[in-house]
Amino acid sequence: MGAEVVVEGLTKSFGRQTIWRDVTLTLPPGEVSVMLGPSGTGKSVFLKSMIGLLKPDRGRCEINGVDIVTCSEHKLYEIRKLFGVLFQDGALFGSMNLYDNVAFPLREHTKKSESEIRKVVFEKLDMTGLNGAEKKLPGEISGGMRKRAGLARALVLDPEIILVDEPDSGLDPVRTSYISQLLIDLNTQIDATILIVSHNINLARTVPDNIGMLFRRELIMFGPREVLLTSEEPVVKQFLNGSRIGPIGMSEEKDEATMAAEQAQVDAGHHDGGTDDVRGVVPQIQPTPGLGERAGVRRRLDRVMSILHTLPPAAQQGIRDSLTEEDRARYGAGAGATTALRPSPHPRNGDGGWQPASGDLNVAELPTSNYREPRGGQ
Ligand SMILES: Nc1ncnc2c1ncn2[C@@H]1O[C@H](COP(=O)(O)OP(=O)(O)OP(=O)(O)O)[C@@H](O)[C@H]1O
């Protein structure tokens, strides 16, 4: 099973420019999470901070009990071996064929013989659908193949955590669907913790178990997919529908007057730039038939069902609707009616700021939820 990543109060600036502050979230082991956010909100900076390529100003990022913000260079080197990273462009060496590119980390970081390396390389090329392409140079293959080759290389050291920066960039929608399926299949096969940075709406709706969103230098939400997919938070709704109507503007922020003018145009019949208003929880991509089940799905369901009553009602409903008969039997009363919630007067980090309206549950005893309410929201 993949490693858990616990991020707490992480803040990063370049000089006087704060990129994001006080980011707190937990990537549950073996689950797939997506970080969304408009361009320039610091998603790539977040990934780089997680592997210690950039140093946050303050906060913690703990993996297997080691805080990579404050640990020694030696420890950081050790922890980095747990990561597989797919950078936006695949970051392949242009002069090496795919075989040598994928073999590179094994030759650099292990003492494996060439015949052992060959076995691993072909296994990973097979997993990423690149068998037969091993002699090609990166310049001779398509963008989608380069992504898959980058992924094959990210897998050779058997990572516990895989970071993927915009797997869809430069790909058409069909190739993006293939890479989405591949990420789910890889998670099924190796049960690694995966964090994907993207602004692709389809990928965000169908791939992850959890979704987070960065906006205006804050992590405005992070939680089970059902929470963001049913959220009424304007910035989340706007982003997930790709609409011009909402707080996100051409440059990151939009003033009230612009928002009102754009709303008036749309009210008068002008197109808002988005696709149809998709609402609710669309089905998640399943592993390719024959690969078996994702272990992370069962763990996530256990986790989400234990915090169900802390989530907003629409998310609770979305989760309940996805339960099978077997799930209902397993979770018993917990799978029953939606608990009415009201915002907590004292939102605490971790409990999502929600508590049951009935007051018959002790909030202090609730399991920690990964869901975070937007600041000052609700
Ligand atoms: N090494 C650096 N030094 C100074 N500023 C940087 C550095 N790296 C990133 N930035 C700045 O941090 C901000 C966030 O960049 P980042 O690439 O993380 O955004 P992003 O959300 O990934 O954007 P996109 O979706 O367009 O890829 C940008 O303003 C960028 O200029």
The ligand as an ORCA input file, in Angstrom:
! r2SCAN-3c Opt
* xyz 0 1
  N      11.308     28.911     -9.112
  C      10.436     29.934     -9.113
  N      10.834     31.180     -8.778
  C       9.962     32.208     -8.737
  N       8.639     32.084     -9.015
  C       8.186     30.875     -9.361
  C       9.056     29.737     -9.426
  N       8.317     28.645     -9.779
  C       7.048     29.097     -9.930
  N       6.973     30.426     -9.688
  C       5.732     31.232     -9.713
  O       4.762     30.589     -8.918
  C       3.465     30.800     -9.474
  C       2.747     29.486     -9.573
  O       3.342     28.692    -10.606
  P       2.910     27.216    -10.936
  O       3.658     26.790    -12.164
  O       3.042     26.342     -9.746
  O       1.361     27.389    -11.262
  P       0.337     26.296    -11.791
  O      -0.878     26.402    -10.951
  O       1.002     24.963    -11.876
  O       0.040     26.869    -13.247
  P      -0.355     26.125    -14.624
  O      -1.688     25.504    -14.392
  O      -0.420     27.244    -15.610
  O       0.749     25.129    -14.910
  C       3.667     31.528    -10.804
  O       3.415     32.899    -10.585
  C       5.123     31.310    -11.114
  O       5.649     32.377    -11.831
*
